[in-house]
Amino acid sequence: MSANVYSVESLLVGKTYYSNTLQGEIIDAEKTSAVWYADCETYRVQVRPTYSKRGVYNKDTYRYLAVKVSD
């Protein structure tokens, strides 16, 4: 029996990112240690905005996401 194996990065890409100032599609993700959250892995994601309260459109931006890896 074989299993499909996915990385967290591949699961993040294509998802919609929402925050108070930005909404858009995650187009790239990479694991980083630049920011630390307890019991989480941190990823730097590239977001292509579809809507921004600041009025900035079509300019990719970067955000950090924490993904919980243990209970």
C-alpha positions, 0 to 999 in steps of 0.5 A, spaced: 500 500 500 502 506 498 500 513 501 500 520 498 506 524 502 505 532 502 509 537 505 506 543 509 509 548 504 505 544 498 499 544 502 499 552 504 500 554 496 494 555 493 490 557 500 487 563 501 490 568 506 486 572 511 488 578 515 485 585 518 489 588 512 490 583 507 486 578 503 490 574 497 492 567 495 499 564 498 503 562 492 509 560 495 511 558 502 518 556 506 520 553 513 523 558 517 526 559 524 526 567 523 520 567 528 518 562 533 512 560 536 511 555 542 509 548 539 509 550 532 513 550 525 513 557 522 513 559 515 514 565 510 509 565 505 508 569 499 501 572 498 498 575 492 493 580 494 486 580 491 484 585 496 487 590 501 484 595 505 490 599 504 489 600 497 495 596 494 493 591 489 497 586 485 503 587 489 506 580 492 507 581 500 510 576 505 507 574 512 509 569 517 504 563 519 505 558 525 503 551 524 501 547 530 505 541 529 503 537 536 498 538 541 
